[in-house]
Amino acid sequence: MLDTIFDDFYRFNKEFNRFFNPKYFKRETFWPETNIYENQNEYVIVSKIPGIKKENINITFRDNSIKIEGINTEKNDKVHYHIKERKEVNFERNFLLNEKIDSDNIQAELKKGILLLKIPKSPEIKPKTISIK
């Protein structure tokens, strides 16, 4: 039997669809919802991280960048879910800050699934008032 160019396209399309099939190409990403704001003295990062214990959260500071990593250990294969909307995946977020930071005084607190980071700005960048003589 003689193959036509359409047969080749059909085979190519079939292989292409098989390659990008969600069963074979599954990638879940999860980034917690985060707000960042600043005032004169500090940056504040607020992230929603429900279901993750503080022992499973790593926060590192390097080169004016804050990295928040979370390891979710909530998985339970013995349960039959009727609805499952919460993600059970690990995550990593990086935030680059514009100004110098006082890294020795960064504070982190986790309450009811909300991570609060207070990141003080370096004293050398704070505005100084100069009095006139």
C-alpha positions as CSV (number, residue, x, y, z in Angstrom):
1,M,0.0,0.0,0.0
2,L,1.3,3.5,-0.9
3,D,1.7,6.0,2.0
4,T,0.7,9.5,1.4
5,I,1.9,12.7,3.1
6,F,-1.3,12.7,5.0
7,D,-0.5,9.3,6.6
8,D,2.8,10.8,7.8
9,F,1.0,13.8,9.3
10,Y,-1.4,11.5,11.0
11,R,1.4,9.4,12.6
12,F,3.2,12.6,13.6
13,N,0.1,14.1,15.1
14,K,-0.6,10.8,17.0
15,E,2.9,10.8,18.5
16,F,2.8,14.5,19.3
17,N,-0.5,14.0,21.2
18,R,0.9,10.9,23.0
19,F,3.9,12.9,24.1
20,F,1.9,15.8,25.6
21,N,-0.8,13.6,27.1
22,P,-1.4,14.6,30.7
23,K,-0.8,11.0,31.8
24,Y,2.7,11.1,30.5
25,F,3.4,14.8,30.9
26,K,2.1,15.7,34.4
27,R,3.5,18.6,36.3
28,E,1.8,20.2,39.2
29,T,3.0,23.5,40.5
30,F,1.8,25.3,43.6
31,W,2.8,28.7,44.8
32,P,1.1,30.0,47.9
33,E,-0.8,33.2,47.5
34,T,1.5,36.0,48.8
35,N,1.3,39.7,49.5
36,I,4.4,41.9,49.9
37,Y,4.4,45.4,51.1
38,E,6.8,47.8,52.7
39,N,6.9,50.8,55.0
40,Q,9.7,53.1,56.0
41,N,11.4,50.5,58.2
42,E,10.7,47.0,56.8
43,Y,9.3,44.7,54.1
44,V,6.4,42.4,55.1
45,I,5.6,39.2,53.3
46,V,2.3,37.4,54.1
47,S,1.8,33.9,52.5
48,K,-1.1,31.5,52.8
49,I,0.3,28.1,53.6
50,P,-2.5,26.0,55.0
51,G,-1.7,22.5,56.3
52,I,2.1,22.8,56.4
53,K,3.8,22.6,59.8
54,K,6.5,25.1,60.7
55,E,9.0,22.2,60.8
56,N,8.4,21.7,57.1
57,I,9.0,25.3,56.1
58,N,12.5,26.5,55.2
59,I,13.2,30.2,54.9
60,T,16.6,31.4,53.6
61,F,18.1,34.8,52.8
62,R,20.9,35.3,50.3
63,D,21.9,38.3,48.1
64,N,18.8,40.3,48.9
65,S,16.6,37.4,48.0
66,I,14.2,35.5,50.3
67,K,13.4,31.9,49.5
68,I,10.5,30.1,51.1
69,E,10.3,26.3,50.7
70,G,7.5,24.1,52.0
71,I,7.3,20.3,52.2
72,N,3.8,19.0,52.4
73,T,3.5,15.8,54.4
74,E,-0.3,15.8,54.6
75,K,-0.8,13.1,52.0
76,N,-3.1,10.3,53.1
77,D,-3.6,7.4,50.7
78,K,-6.0,5.6,53.0
79,V,-8.7,8.1,52.6
80,H,-11.3,8.1,49.7
81,Y,-11.8,11.8,48.8
82,H,-15.2,13.0,47.4
83,I,-13.8,16.5,46.8
84,K,-10.1,17.3,46.9
85,E,-9.2,20.9,46.1
86,R,-6.2,21.5,48.3
87,K,-2.8,20.8,46.8
88,E,-0.5,18.3,48.4
89,V,2.7,19.3,46.6
90,N,5.9,20.9,47.7
91,F,6.6,24.5,46.8
92,E,9.4,27.1,46.5
93,R,9.0,30.8,46.2
94,N,11.8,33.4,45.7
95,F,11.4,37.1,46.3
96,L,14.0,39.6,45.3
97,L,14.0,42.7,47.5
98,N,15.2,46.1,46.2
99,E,17.0,47.5,49.2
100,K,19.6,46.4,51.6
101,I,18.2,44.2,54.4
102,D,19.2,43.8,58.1
103,S,19.3,40.0,57.8
104,D,20.1,39.5,61.5
105,N,16.7,40.7,62.5
106,I,14.3,39.0,60.1
107,Q,11.3,37.6,62.0
108,A,9.1,34.7,60.8
109,E,5.8,33.6,62.4
110,L,3.3,30.9,61.3
111,K,-0.3,31.2,62.7
112,K,-3.3,29.3,61.4
113,G,-1.8,28.7,58.0
114,I,-0.5,32.2,57.5
115,L,3.2,32.8,57.3
116,L,4.3,36.4,58.3
117,L,7.8,37.6,57.5
118,K,9.0,40.9,58.8
119,I,12.2,41.9,57.0
120,P,13.8,45.1,58.4
121,K,15.6,47.4,56.0
122,S,19.2,48.2,56.7
123,P,19.8,51.2,59.0
124,E,22.1,52.8,56.4
125,I,19.3,53.2,53.8
126,K,16.7,54.7,56.2
127,P,16.2,58.4,55.6
128,K,17.9,60.8,58.2
129,T,16.5,64.1,59.2
130,I,19.1,66.9,59.1
131,S,18.6,69.8,61.4
132,I,19.4,73.3,60.2
133,K,21.6,75.5,62.4
